[in-house]
Amino acid sequence: MNSKELKAREITDVFSFQHIEDSVDFMHSYGTLMSYYKCAIMEIETKFNVLNVEFSLRYDRNPINSIKTRLKKPMSLKEKLEKKNLPLNLETVEKNINDVAGVRVVCSFEKDVYMLADALLKQDDIKLVSMKDYIANPKPNGYRSLHLIVEVPIFLANEKRIMKVEIQLRTIAMHSWASLEHQLRYKKDFDFNEYVASELLECASLSENLDKKMDNLRKLLQIDDDFE
């Protein structure tokens, strides 16, 4: 069984069907909806790449270290719908799940996080749905990042659709901590106990201090101080 067949089996197993005809119709609809989310991801990624180029031309440095994108997997969609006690169908997914499409932007400095978010939200085709600032207000476990849910239009041959995308913006230090925390929390046969949690919380504090020191160096070197 090739990867495409395995993906189809995963989708049909998650969204159970009694008749093959229903399964075929659903697969077509699912693929179409996911393609719309992919287009929305491309729109957002392009916007950040353009901002990165502009910043590079104006200040001779790039605020973006890396960009990563993803589509939520079928099982994750099912679990989220079940957690919300919502019916398992595509209409409910599009209406109620805001993070089907995800874009993660890793920045050099904390200032870059807010600068890029502000520049994106000023664009007249972007609508902010919600913002959660876990940098100003970290999660209890130490997690820091800026989360945006935005709506962006995609233009098809015969229609315009408004799609939602979740955007996470964080510094390199924030990203390193989050990656480590995720690996430990979801590692098989690993006891994620209170000691590990407390050590990670201390690491989060160290990463926050690192960001502050890096920002002090940025100010000392007067890197893009005139940027507003």
C-alpha positions in Angstrom: 0.0 0.0 0.0 1.5 3.3 -1.1 1.5 6.6 0.9 -1.5 7.9 -1.0 -3.5 4.8 -0.2 -2.5 4.9 3.4 -3.6 8.5 3.7 -7.0 7.6 2.1 -7.4 4.7 4.6 -6.6 7.0 7.5 -9.2 9.5 6.4 -11.9 6.9 5.8 -11.1 5.2 9.1 -11.5 8.4 11.0 -14.7 9.5 9.2 -16.4 6.1 9.3 -18.6 5.1 6.3 -21.0 2.2 5.8 -21.1 2.5 2.0 -18.2 2.8 -0.5 -20.1 5.4 -2.5 -20.2 7.7 0.6 -16.5 7.2 1.2 -15.6 8.1 -2.4 -17.8 11.3 -2.3 -16.3 12.3 1.1 -12.7 11.7 -0.1 -13.3 14.1 -3.0 -14.9 16.8 -0.6 -12.1 16.3 2.0 -9.4 16.7 -0.6 -11.0 19.8 -2.0 -11.4 21.4 1.4 -7.7 20.6 2.3 -6.6 22.1 -1.0 -8.3 25.4 0.0 -6.5 25.4 3.3 -3.2 24.7 1.4 -3.9 27.7 -0.8 -4.5 29.8 2.4 -1.2 28.7 3.8 0.6 29.7 0.6 -1.0 33.1 0.8 0.2 33.7 4.4 3.6 32.2 3.7 4.1 34.5 0.7 3.1 37.5 2.8 5.7 36.7 5.4 8.4 36.1 2.7 7.6 39.5 1.2 7.9 41.2 4.5 11.2 39.4 5.1 12.6 40.6 1.8 11.4 44.2 2.5 13.1 44.2 5.9 16.3 42.8 4.4 16.4 45.6 1.8 15.7 48.3 4.4 17.9 47.1 7.3 20.3 44.5 5.8 19.0 41.7 8.0 16.2 39.1 7.9 13.8 39.1 10.9 12.6 35.6 9.9 14.8 32.6 10.7 12.4 30.0 9.3 8.8 29.3 8.3 7.1 25.9 8.7 3.6 25.0 7.6 1.2 22.1 8.3 -2.3 20.8 7.8 -4.0 19.2 10.8 -4.2 15.4 10.5 -7.6 13.6 10.2 -7.3 12.0 13.7 -6.5 15.4 15.2 -9.6 16.9 13.6 -11.7 14.1 15.0 -10.3 14.5 18.5 -10.9 18.2 18.4 -14.5 17.8 17.2 -15.2 15.2 19.8 -13.7 17.4 22.6 -16.2 20.1 21.5 -19.0 17.6 21.2 -19.5 18.6 17.6 -20.7 16.3 14.7 -17.9 14.7 12.6 -18.3 16.3 9.2 -16.5 18.8 7.0 -18.9 21.6 7.4 -18.3 21.5 11.1 -14.6 21.4 10.6 -14.5 24.5 8.4 -16.8 26.4 10.7 -15.5 25.5 14.1 -11.8 24.4 13.8 -9.7 27.4 13.5 -6.3 25.7 13.2 -6.7 23.3 10.4 -4.1 25.3 8.5 -1.0 26.3 10.5 2.0 28.6 9.8 4.8 28.9 12.3 7.3 31.8 11.9 10.5 31.7 13.9 12.1 35.1 14.4 15.5 36.4 15.4 14.3 38.8 18.1 11.2 39.2 20.2 10.7 42.7 18.6 10.5 40.9 15.2 7.5 38.8 16.4 5.4 41.9 17.1 6.7 43.8 14.1 5.8 41.0 11.7 2.4 40.5 13.3 1.6 44.2 13.1 2.7 44.4 9.5 0.6 41.4 8.5 -2.5 42.6 10.3 -2.3 46.0 8.6 -2.8 44.4 5.2 -6.3 45.1 4.0 -7.1 41.5 3.0 -6.3 40.0 6.4 -8.9 39.9 9.2 -7.9 39.1 12.7 -10.2 36.6 14.4 -8.3 36.2 17.6 -5.0 36.8 19.3 -3.4 35.1 22.2 -0.1 36.6 23.5 1.7 33.8 25.4 4.9 36.0 25.3 3.4 38.7 27.5 1.4 36.0 29.4 3.2 32.7 29.2 1.3 29.4 29.8 1.7 27.9 33.3 4.2 25.3 31.8 6.4 28.1 30.5 5.3 28.1 26.8 5.8 31.4 25.0 4.6 32.4 21.6 2.2 34.8 19.8 -0.8 33.1 18.3 -3.0 34.6 15.7 -6.1 33.3 14.0 -6.7 35.2 10.8 -9.0 35.0 7.8 -7.4 35.3 4.4 -9.1 35.2 1.0 -8.1 32.7 -1.7 -9.1 33.3 -5.3 -10.3 30.3 -7.3 -11.3 30.2 -11.0 -14.9 31.1 -10.2 -15.1 32.2 -6.6 -13.4 33.8 -3.7 -13.3 31.8 -0.4 -12.4 33.1 3.1 -10.2 30.6 4.9 -8.9 30.6 8.5 -5.2 30.1 9.3 -3.5 29.8 12.7 -0.2 31.7 12.9 2.4 31.1 15.6 5.2 33.6 15.9 8.1 33.0 18.2 11.8 33.6 18.7 14.5 30.9 18.2 14.8 30.5 21.9 11.0 30.1 22.3 11.0 27.5 19.5 13.9 25.5 20.9 12.1 25.2 24.2 8.7 24.3 22.6 10.3 21.6 20.5 12.0 20.0 23.4 8.9 20.2 25.6 6.8 18.5 22.8 9.4 15.7 22.4 9.5 15.0 26.1 5.7 15.2 26.7 4.8 12.9 23.8 7.8 10.5 23.9 6.6 6.9 24.2 7.5 5.0 27.3 8.7 8.2 29.0 7.4 9.4 32.4 6.6 13.1 32.0 6.5 13.7 35.8 6.6 16.8 38.0 10.4 16.9 38.1 10.6 17.0 34.3 7.8 19.7 34.3 9.7 21.8 36.8 13.0 21.5 34.9 11.3 22.6 31.7 9.7 25.5 33.5 13.2 26.6 34.6 14.4 26.2 31.0 11.6 28.4 29.9 12.8 31.1 32.3 16.3 30.7 30.9 15.1 31.1 27.4 13.2 34.2 28.3 16.3 35.7 29.8 18.2 34.7 26.7 15.7 36.7 24.6 16.1 39.7 26.8 19.9 39.5 26.6 19.8 39.2 22.8 17.5 42.2 22.6 19.9 44.2 24.8 22.6 43.3 22.3 20.3 44.4 19.4 19.8 47.8 21.1 23.5 48.1 21.9 24.4 47.5 18.3 21.5 49.8 17.2 20.1 47.2 14.9 17.1 48.8 13.0 16.4 51.1 15.9 14.7 53.5 13.5 12.1 50.8 12.5 8.6 51.6 13.7 
